[in-house]
Amino acid sequence: MKKLNVILIAFFITGISSAFAQTKYFSRNGDVSFYSSAPLEQIEAHNTSANSVLDASTGQIEFAVLMKAFGFEKALMEEHFNENYVESDKYPKSTFKGKIENISAVDFTKDGIYPVNVTGKFTLHGVTKDVTAPGTIEVKGGSVKAKSEFKILIADYGIEIPKLVADKVAREVKITVNVPYQELNKS
C-alpha cells in the first residue's frame, strides 16, 4: 500500500508540474516605447496596446504592435512617423517572434525577478532581422510581467532619413518593452 501511495503522490506532483509548465500567458496592453536622441531633438513615443503571448513551457514569445497606436508629444512628429518613416498604411504593424532561451530559470510559481535572454525575429517596416536582448520576468503574487530593452539601427529596417532633418532624427533607437501578462484561461 505504501508503494502505491508513493507512486500516486509522485504521479500527482508530476501532473501539477506539467500543468504549470503548460501555462500560457497573454497581454493586450503591453507598453512598447521607443526613444531616440539626436543633437537637435529627442523623440519618444508609447504604445500601450501591444498584444503578446508567452508560453511558459517552451519560452516561445510573440508580440504584435500597431504602428498607428504610438502616441507622441507632438502631433507633427506622429504624422511624420506614420507617413514618412514607418509608412503605417503600407506596414501597419511590427512583430516579434522568438524565444526566451533560459525559460527553465523562471519559476512561475515563486515570486521573484528572473533574468532572461530573448532571441528572435523582429519585423519593422517590412524588414525582418534577428534580435537578441536581455530581459526580466517578474513573478509577484501570481502575476507575471516581462521587461526588455534593446537598440536597433533604423537604416537596417529600410527607414530613410531625409537630409533636411538628419540632425533631428537619431540613427539608433532604443526600444523598451514592459508587458503585464494574464494567464490564458484553459476553458
ABEGO torsion letter per residue (X at the ends): XAAAAAAAAAAAAAAAAAAAAABBBBBAABBBBBBBBBAABBBBBBBAABBBBBBAAAGBBBBBBBAAABBBABAAAAAAAAAAAAGAAABABBBBBBBBAAAAABBAABBEBBBBBBBEBBBBGGBBBBBBBBBBBBBBGGBBBBBBBBBBBAAAAGBBBBAAAAAABBABBBBBBBBBBBBBBAX
